[in-house]
Amino acid sequence: MIYCAEITTPYNTQKSNEKVTTLDVDKGMVYRIEIQFPPGPAWLSGCRIFDQLTQVFPKTMNEYFIGNSMLLSYDELYEVKSMPYEFYIHTYNTSIHYDHKCIVRIIMETKDAYMSKIIPALAYQDITNMLAATQGGAIEKSEAAKQLVEYLSKRRVIT
C-alpha cells in the first residue's frame, strides 16, 4: 500500500504557521518513506510528519526534511496501531516569491504481510526437526509436519 500526498505550500508560510495536511492510511507497518522535492525550493521549504501529536519523521524533534530537486528515500520501521490511522504532514515555505511542492509517499503493509517478508523461510527439514523434538511417534510427526507446512505456506512464512 502506497499512500501519497502532493502538497503545495504557499510562499511566505513560516514555521510558526505551518501548513498541515492530513494523509489517511490503514493500520499496519510503515517500511519505507519517500519525500520528493521538485526543482525550485532551494532549501527554503521543508516538511515533517506527525502521528497524532508526536513527530515521527524525521525523528529529531523540531527538524524538517528539506531539499531541492531531489528524492529522499529510506527504509523505516514504524507501526501505525491506533486510530485515527492518519499522518499529519507539516510544511513550511519561506520563499517570498514562489509556492513550492513536496511529495510525500508512505509505503506500508499489514503487520502480518510485513512480518512474513522479513522472517527467514523455514525449511521443511527444520520444521520436521522441531516437531520431532516435541512429539514422539513418526506418524504423528509426519502428519503434524505436513499440516504445519501447509499452514505456514498459506501464511507466506515459507515458500
N, C-alpha and C positions, 0 to 999 in steps of 0.2 A: 504494500500500500504506500503510495507516494502522495503526500499532501503538499500543496504548493500555494504560495501567496506571492503575487506580484504587487509590490507596494510602491506607490509614488508618494514621496514626501514633499510637500510644498517648500519652496525656498523660504529661508528665514524661520525655520522650525527649530527652535533651540532645545537643548537637552532638558531644560527646566519645563518645557511644554511639549514633550514628545507626542508624536502621533502613535496611537495604539490600535493595532489591527488584530482581530481575533481569527485564529485558524482552528477550525473544528477538526478533531482527529477521533480515532477509535481507541479503545483500551488496548494496550499492547506494549511492545518494546521498540523504542527508537534505537536503530542501529546505525544510522547514517544521517548526517546533516550536510546540506549544501546551501551556500549563500553566494549568490552571484551579484556582482556589481558591474553593470554595463559601463562602457566608457563615459567619462564625464564628471563624476563627483569629486575627483581629485582629493580623496580622503576627507571631504567636508561633510560626508553623510555616513551614518552608521546605524547598526541595529543590534538589539539584544533580545533574548527570548525568555519569557517567564512561563512557569507552570503555576497558575493562580498568583500568589503574591511573591513567589520565590524565583529569582533569576537563576536559570539553569544553563543557558548557553550565551556567551561564554560563562564559565564557572566563576571567573573572577568578578566579584561584585562591583557594580558601577562601571564596568568596562563594556566596550562595544566591539562588534566586528566592523571593521572599516576596510575600504578598498577602492580600487579604480580599475576598471577593465580587467576583472579577474573573477575566478570561481574559487571559492574556499570550500573544500570538500574534505570531510574527515569522518572516521568511524567513531561511533558513540555507543554507549550502553546506558539507556535511561528508561525506566519503566513508568508508563502512564497507567495508574491503577485506581485513581479516584475521580469521581465526577466533579465538575464537568470535564469532559475529555476535550480540552482545548488548550492551545498555547496563545499567549498574548505577545505579539511582536511589537516592541517599542522602537521607533525610528526617529532620527533627527536629521536635519539638513541645514547646515549653517551657511550655505551658499546665499549670496544676496541677489543673485540673478536668475537661477535656474532651479526647477524642480528636479529631483533625482529619484531613480528607482533602485530597489534591491529586490531580488527574487529569492525567496526562502523555500527550500524543499526539505521536508522531514520524511524520511523513509522508515517505515515501521512494519512489523509483523506481529501476529498474535504471539503471546509468550510461548505457547506450545510449538508453533511453527518455527520460531527463532531457536528455541532450545534444541529442536530436532536437527537443526543445521550445525550447531556448534558441538554437540556431543558426538565423539567419535563413534562410528558404526561398530557395533559389536559383532564379531564373527560368530558363526553358528557353533563352532567348537568351544568358544569362550562361554557361550550360554549353556551348552551341554555340560561343561565342567562345573559351572556354578550350580546347576541343578543337581549334578552328581554329588556335590558336597553337602547338599541339603536333603536329598532324598535317597532312599535305599535301593529299590529294585530297578532293573534295567528297563522293564516295560513301562513303569511309571515315568522314569526319566525320559524315555523316548517320546512318549505321548505328551508329557508336560513340555518338553523342549519344542516339539512341533507347534503346540499351542502358543508358547511364548514367542517363537519366531514369527508366527502368523500375526500375532497381536502387535509386535514391535514393527514389523514391516508395514502394517496398516497405519501405524502412528508415525511412519517415516523415520524411526530411530535407527533402523538398519535397512540396508538395500540389498 
